Amino acid sequence: MARRGALRPPAEVRRMFDRIAPRYDVMNRLMSLGRDVSWRRAAARAALARRPSVVLDIATGTGDLAFELVAQGASHVVALDFSLEMLRHAARKRLEKQVARITLVCGDAMRLPFRDRSVDACTIGFGLRNLPDYEAAIREFARVLRPGGVLVILETTPFEGPFAPLLRLYFDRVVPWLGGLVSGDRAAYSYLPRSTAAFPRAPELAELLCTAGFADVHFRKLMAGTVALHVAVRGGAEVRADTAAWPVRVPREPMRP
Ligand SMILES: C[S@@+](CC[C@H](N)C(=O)[O-])C[C@H]1O[C@@H](n2cnc3c(N)ncnc32)[C@H](O)[C@@H]1O
């Protein structure tokens, strides 16, 4: 049965991403054979379909999904992560690309520092699998989204079908070896296939989204079924928040809760 949360506790996850931050982007390109760029493109397209004014990119890491959102015309992206090293690389890229429409925020995805119903769209790319409680995380995303707001989840998904043995071989053997070579952290890249295998299958994740009050839940698989893209619309129904309203407002009108 799929796990309800990440294989490792948050502090360990944060340390791991702090460590691999310098080689994170290059490893993504290598192990996905460059395809991760087009997955983020598809995720951004889905998030921007309803022309949101502010998009919150959760677990933004080095910011690739946030940059793609801006490239596709997002007016403002708030990009949040709890790894300072990953954010430092995002900040460097923001400077190099001279992008002003991204606000970087250091924060916890499980306790988003935004008020209820203050965000038009949320994206999370390869982040949900690393959070300690998937259901609670999805409830937290629903809390900050306004009714009718879109949630887009891009995530690796347990391998199924005729290619599964081949994919397992690649992810269990080749990826950790390559990760060790490129980032010097073989353990971080052994965690990737293990956490993917333990993650809910795409229909199970869709079910979690429905349970949290999302409507119009869709998903599609990419790259021989190794990655799933889920899109869901925050329903009008009341979603229970664990936290009282947080003090920081997303810095753009019209964002009143
Ligand atoms: C695999 S990276 C994904 C980065 C980026 N979204 C992408 O598409 O490449 C996962 C990110 O999730 C972040 N993360 C994990 N747990 C988090 C949490 N509880 N709060 C905020 N960020 C978290 C990590 O620091 C890391 O940067």
The ligand as an SDF file (V2000), in Angstrom:
LIG
                    3D

 27 29  0  0  0  0  0  0  0  0999 V2000
   12.6790   17.5140   -6.0720 C   0  0  0  0  0  0  0  0  0  0  0  0
   12.7670   19.1900   -5.5740 S   0  0  0  0  0  0  0  0  0  0  0  0
   11.6560   19.9910   -6.7010 C   0  0  0  0  0  0  0  0  0  0  0  0
   12.1060   21.3600   -7.1200 C   0  0  0  0  0  0  0  0  0  0  0  0
   11.3240   22.0060   -8.2520 C   0  0  0  0  0  0  0  0  0  0  0  0
    9.9360   22.1910   -7.9240 N   0  0  0  0  0  0  0  0  0  0  0  0
   11.4650   21.2820   -9.5550 C   0  0  0  0  0  0  0  0  0  0  0  0
   10.4860   21.1890  -10.2950 O   0  0  0  0  0  0  0  0  0  0  0  0
   12.5580   20.8480   -9.8840 O   0  0  0  0  0  0  0  0  0  0  0  0
   11.8100   19.1360   -4.1000 C   0  0  0  0  0  0  0  0  0  0  0  0
   11.8500   20.4290   -3.3290 C   0  0  0  0  0  0  0  0  0  0  0  0
   10.9040   20.3440   -2.2710 O   0  0  0  0  0  0  0  0  0  0  0  0
   11.4050   21.0890   -1.1930 C   0  0  0  0  0  0  0  0  0  0  0  0
   10.6740   20.7060    0.0200 N   0  0  0  0  0  0  0  0  0  0  0  0
   10.5690   19.4750    0.5640 C   0  0  0  0  0  0  0  0  0  0  0  0
    9.8270   19.5190    1.6800 N   0  0  0  0  0  0  0  0  0  0  0  0
    9.4300   20.8180    1.8320 C   0  0  0  0  0  0  0  0  0  0  0  0
    8.6400   21.5040    2.7860 C   0  0  0  0  0  0  0  0  0  0  0  0
    8.0870   20.8560    3.8340 N   0  0  0  0  0  0  0  0  0  0  0  0
    8.4330   22.8150    2.6370 N   0  0  0  0  0  0  0  0  0  0  0  0
    9.0010   23.4870    1.5950 C   0  0  0  0  0  0  0  0  0  0  0  0
    9.7630   22.9020    0.6580 N   0  0  0  0  0  0  0  0  0  0  0  0
    9.9780   21.5750    0.7690 C   0  0  0  0  0  0  0  0  0  0  0  0
   12.8840   20.7280   -1.1750 C   0  0  0  0  0  0  0  0  0  0  0  0
   13.6530   21.6350   -0.4380 O   0  0  0  0  0  0  0  0  0  0  0  0
   13.1870   20.7210   -2.6670 C   0  0  0  0  0  0  0  0  0  0  0  0
   13.6850   21.9600   -3.0920 O   0  0  0  0  0  0  0  0  0  0  0  0
  1  2  1  0
  2  3  1  0
  2 10  1  0
  3  4  1  0
  4  5  1  0
  5  6  1  0
  5  7  1  0
  7  8  2  0
  7  9  1  0
 10 11  1  0
 11 12  1  0
 11 26  1  0
 12 13  1  0
 13 14  1  0
 13 24  1  0
 14 15  1  0
 14 23  1  0
 15 16  2  0
 16 17  1  0
 17 18  1  0
 17 23  2  0
 18 19  1  0
 18 20  2  0
 20 21  1  0
 21 22  2  0
 22 23  1  0
 24 25  1  0
 24 26  1  0
 26 27  1  0
M  CHG  2   2   1   9  -1
M  END
$$$$
